[in-house]
Amino acid sequence: MDHLPSEPQFLPAQTVTGLYLFYDGHCPLCSLIQRWLARQPTRVPLALVPHQHPRAREIFPPLCRLHPQHNLLLLTNTGFVHTGPDALRSCLANLTSIPLPIDSALPHILYHIVHRLRAVLRFLSLTKRSTP
């Protein structure tokens, strides 16, 4: 969390100079992906913020209205919000190590795979708790 920019700067121009990716910090799979993303070189700075962290609401006060516990959210410094597969597409496009064609279906497919795996992990954790 030390690498977070102090505040998003909502610029009148549409120049993206920073991104904030809000993810589920309690999800082991999301945390694994977050650690991988943190090691990747990016075109513009990418702050990875668990949506449960108090700093997340300081950065983007309406965050809770977008249901970050169910959806990946990417906020640009210009105030534009990407959600779901579009958030993943924009995030991957920001990585310099992955040449991703703009019309690639890969982010959409990956997003839905991760979404389903999260559901399975939640189910397994609930069944584990309910077993005596």
C-alpha positions in Angstrom: 0.0 0.0 0.0 3.0 2.3 0.3 3.2 2.8 -3.5 -0.3 4.5 -3.7 -0.4 7.9 -5.2 -1.7 10.5 -2.7 -4.9 11.4 -4.5 -6.4 10.8 -8.0 -6.0 13.9 -10.1 -9.2 14.4 -12.1 -7.8 16.2 -15.1 -9.9 18.1 -17.7 -7.9 16.5 -20.5 -8.4 12.9 -21.3 -4.7 12.0 -20.7 -4.5 8.9 -18.5 -1.5 9.2 -16.2 -2.6 6.8 -13.5 -4.9 3.8 -12.8 -6.4 2.4 -9.7 -7.4 -1.3 -9.7 -9.8 -2.2 -6.9 -9.9 -5.9 -6.1 -11.1 -8.2 -3.4 -8.4 -8.4 -0.8 -10.0 -11.4 0.9 -10.0 -13.5 -2.2 -6.9 -15.7 -2.4 -7.2 -15.9 -6.2 -7.6 -12.1 -6.5 -4.6 -11.6 -4.2 -2.5 -14.0 -6.3 -3.4 -12.0 -9.5 -2.7 -8.7 -7.7 0.8 -9.9 -6.7 1.5 -10.9 -10.4 0.2 -7.5 -11.6 2.4 -5.7 -9.1 5.5 -7.3 -10.7 4.6 -6.3 -14.3 6.0 -3.2 -16.0 3.2 -0.7 -17.0 2.8 2.1 -19.4 1.2 4.3 -16.7 1.4 3.8 -12.9 -1.1 1.2 -11.6 -2.1 1.3 -7.9 -3.6 -2.0 -6.7 -6.0 -1.3 -3.9 -8.1 -3.9 -2.0 -11.7 -2.5 -2.1 -12.0 -3.3 1.7 -9.1 -1.0 2.6 -10.2 2.4 4.0 -7.9 4.1 1.4 -10.2 2.8 -1.4 -13.1 5.0 -0.3 -10.8 8.0 0.0 -9.6 7.5 -3.5 -13.1 6.8 -4.9 -16.0 7.6 -2.5 -18.8 6.1 -4.7 -16.9 2.8 -4.8 -19.4 0.8 -2.7 -22.3 1.7 -5.1 -20.5 -0.2 -7.9 -20.4 -3.5 -5.9 -16.7 -4.0 -5.9 -17.1 -7.3 -4.0 -18.7 -8.8 -7.2 -16.8 -6.9 -9.9 -13.4 -5.8 -10.9 -13.1 -2.0 -11.0 -10.5 0.1 -12.7 -10.5 3.9 -12.2 -8.5 6.2 -14.3 -7.1 9.5 -13.0 -9.5 11.2 -15.4 -12.5 9.7 -13.5 -13.5 7.1 -16.0 -14.5 3.7 -14.5 -14.0 0.4 -16.3 -15.8 -2.6 -14.8 -15.7 -6.4 -15.3 -14.0 -7.7 -18.5 -13.4 -4.1 -19.7 -11.5 -3.4 -16.5 -9.3 -6.4 -17.1 -8.8 -5.5 -20.8 -7.7 -2.0 -19.9 -5.4 -3.3 -17.1 -3.8 -5.8 -19.4 -3.4 -3.2 -22.2 -1.5 -1.1 -19.7 1.1 -3.8 -19.2 4.2 -3.4 -21.4 5.0 -7.1 -21.2 1.8 -8.4 -22.9 1.2 -7.3 -26.5 -2.6 -7.5 -26.5 -4.6 -6.7 -29.7 -7.4 -4.3 -28.9 -10.1 -6.6 -30.2 -8.8 -9.7 -28.3 -11.3 -11.8 -26.5 -8.7 -13.0 -24.0 -9.6 -10.5 -21.2 -13.2 -11.4 -21.5 -12.5 -15.1 -21.3 -10.0 -14.7 -18.4 -12.4 -12.5 -16.5 -15.1 -15.1 -16.7 -12.8 -18.0 -15.7 -11.6 -16.0 -12.7 -15.2 -15.1 -11.8 -16.2 -18.7 -11.8 -13.1 -19.9 -9.9 -14.0 -17.2 -7.2 -17.5 -18.7 -7.0 -16.1 -22.2 -6.5 -13.6 -21.0 -3.8 -16.4 -19.2 -2.0 -18.6 -22.3 -2.1 -15.8 -24.5 -0.9 -15.0 -22.1 2.0 -18.7 -22.0 3.0 -19.1 -25.8 2.9 -15.9 -26.2 4.9 -17.4 -23.9 7.6 -20.7 -25.7 7.8 -19.1 -29.2 8.2 -18.8 -30.2 11.8 
